[in-house]
Amino acid sequence: MGKVLAVCISEKKGTPKKDVGEALFVKEHGLSGDAHAGGWHRQVSLLSHEKVEAFRARGARVNSGDFGENLVVEDLDFRGLPVGTRLRCGEVLLEMTQIGKECHQGCAIFQQIGDCIMPREGVFARVLAGGVIKAGEQMVIDTGTNTLTK
């Protein structure tokens, strides 16, 4: 079980996301108001808090959302989960669709420290059931016994 520490959105692609504390997750779309939402497989991006902290320990000055992640979650190692894993947070049901992504050449974080964790640690998901996620809520691996699809 994990704890959501940050919920982040950006209105434009190519800009860092800002922690807004809570957001509406729309079925088969993503976060309402987020530039990366849409009808594709990378509707939501997630990072494990522990991976961000390890990166900070190497000297990176990063805030929640700087990697382009929508959710920062403590005590869940997303990288260790297989594609297809379902994650539940309240009413919201996410399905992991991709692990990692290619970092674009102009990545400000890569320029700052010579590395970026998103290609290795970031995971992506689509929204199977919508609702609101707020910082402080619990996220769990869904075992499929309650497949809410609103």
WOGILIN-V172580 format. One line per field, one symbol per residue. ss: DSSP state (@ for helix, = for strand, . for the rest). burial: 1 if it has 9 or more other C-alpha atoms within 8 Angstrom, else 0. A space follows every 10 residues. Layout:
ss: ???
burial: ???
//
This chain:
ss: .========. .......==. .=====...= =......... ...=====@@ @@@@@@@... .......... ====...@@@ .....====. .========. .......@@@ @@@....@@@ @.=======. ====...=== =.........
burial: 0111111111 0000011111 1111111111 1101111001 1111111110 1100110001 0001111111 1111100110 0010111111 1111111111 1000000011 1010011111 1111111111 1111101111 1100000000
//
